[in-house]
Amino acid sequence: KYFVNFLFCVILCKCSIIFAEEIDVTKIYSADKRSYVEVATDRLIVQFRDNVDDKIAETVISDNKCNVIKKMPFPHHYTIKTPAGKILETAKKYKNSDKVLNAFPDFIGHVSAD
């Protein structure tokens, strides 16, 4: 189950980058410093529950002081811009919401030295 969610996350993230223009990213390195993943510093991908319509989803996004960057081509998925420096705090708020199924940083890419 977790592996499938991870793969879905990667697919969503790759779709997200196609529509992006300029994105601030940070690199998170592996313990051996040979590879890293780039994570957008102010973007989340949020998946709302099936019973949450677009109007309610967009209200929740606005109430959390975020903006819609893109409504994803998957049902109930949005790429959102978070307040500067608040990505983890904002992700926790969404994950604790009864209207949200999942919220995670927008992983941009993975680079490996191998």
C-alpha positions in Angstrom: 0.0 0.0 0.0 2.7 2.5 1.0 4.8 1.7 -2.1 1.8 2.3 -4.4 1.1 5.6 -2.6 4.8 6.5 -3.1 4.6 5.7 -6.8 1.4 7.7 -7.2 3.2 10.6 -5.4 6.1 10.4 -7.9 3.7 10.4 -10.9 1.8 13.3 -9.5 4.9 15.3 -8.8 6.3 14.7 -12.3 3.0 15.9 -13.7 3.2 18.9 -11.4 6.6 20.0 -12.7 5.3 20.0 -16.3 3.0 22.9 -15.6 5.5 24.8 -13.4 7.5 27.8 -14.3 10.1 28.7 -11.7 10.2 26.7 -8.4 12.4 27.3 -5.4 13.8 23.9 -4.3 16.0 22.5 -1.6 18.1 19.4 -1.8 17.8 16.6 0.8 20.9 14.4 0.6 21.1 10.7 1.5 23.3 9.7 4.4 26.3 8.9 2.1 25.8 12.2 0.2 25.8 10.3 -3.1 22.2 11.1 -4.0 19.5 13.6 -3.2 15.9 14.5 -3.9 14.8 18.0 -4.7 11.8 19.3 -2.8 9.9 22.4 -3.6 10.1 24.7 -0.6 6.7 26.3 -0.9 4.5 23.8 -2.8 2.4 20.9 -1.7 0.3 18.4 -3.5 -3.0 17.9 -1.7 -5.5 15.1 -2.3 -9.0 15.8 -1.0 -11.4 13.1 0.0 -13.9 11.9 -2.7 -16.8 13.5 -0.9 -15.2 17.0 -1.0 -16.2 19.0 -4.1 -14.0 21.6 -5.8 -15.7 24.6 -4.2 -15.1 23.2 -0.7 -11.5 22.2 -1.5 -10.7 25.6 -2.8 -12.2 27.2 0.3 -10.0 25.0 2.5 -7.0 26.0 0.5 -7.8 29.7 0.8 -8.6 29.3 4.6 -5.1 27.9 5.1 -3.6 31.0 3.4 -2.5 29.0 0.3 -3.1 29.5 -3.4 -4.0 27.0 -6.1 -1.1 26.7 -8.6 -2.8 23.9 -10.6 -5.8 21.6 -10.3 -4.2 18.3 -11.1 -5.5 16.1 -13.9 -6.5 13.5 -11.2 -9.7 13.8 -9.2 -9.5 15.9 -6.0 -5.8 16.7 -6.4 -4.3 20.2 -6.3 -0.8 21.7 -6.4 -0.8 24.6 -4.0 1.6 27.4 -3.0 2.1 27.6 0.8 3.1 30.6 2.8 6.9 31.2 2.7 8.7 29.0 5.2 5.6 27.2 6.3 5.6 24.1 4.2 5.8 21.5 7.0 3.4 23.3 9.2 0.9 23.7 6.4 1.3 20.0 5.4 0.4 19.0 8.9 -2.7 21.2 8.9 -3.9 19.5 5.7 -3.1 16.0 6.9 -5.1 16.7 10.1 -8.1 17.9 8.2 -11.1 15.5 7.8 -11.5 16.8 4.3 -8.0 15.8 3.1 -6.8 12.3 2.3 -3.2 13.2 1.7 -0.8 16.1 1.6 2.9 15.9 0.7 5.7 18.1 -0.6 6.1 18.5 -4.3 9.2 16.2 -5.0 10.8 17.7 -8.1 13.5 15.1 -8.9 15.9 12.6 -7.7 19.6 12.6 -8.6 21.9 9.7 -7.9 25.6 9.4 -8.3 25.3 5.7 -9.3 
